[in-house]
Amino acid sequence: MVGHKHHGLHSKTRHARKKGIREKGMTPITTLLRKFNEGESVHISVNPSQHKGQPYRRFHGKTGVIVAKQGRAYLVQIKDQNATKQVIVSAPHLKRQV
């Protein structure tokens, strides 16, 4: 069955979900244990070494607001074109907006 395209969740992310040359290696424990509060602005930046809680590739680079905590992850409300969407993202994939 050669010749058909696979359309998995991580398709077309070869370069988007890749660490830079000086970022390779293990993720620091502080990034895994970060806490966020409701109403805080965050950037969604996918950490490719952490597979759990990764958002869909379309939301990489978006900025949103923390709405709630859901288990270990956070519910982030973002603006996607003209629609407002809520995405479930875990802490290693979020960065505070400064």
Buried (B, 14 or more C-beta within 10 A) or exposed (E): EEEEEEEEEBEEBEEEBEEEEEEEEEBEEEBEEEEBEEEBEBBBBBBBEBEEBBBEBEBBEBEBBBBEBEEEBBBBEBEEEEEEBEBEBBBBBBBEEE
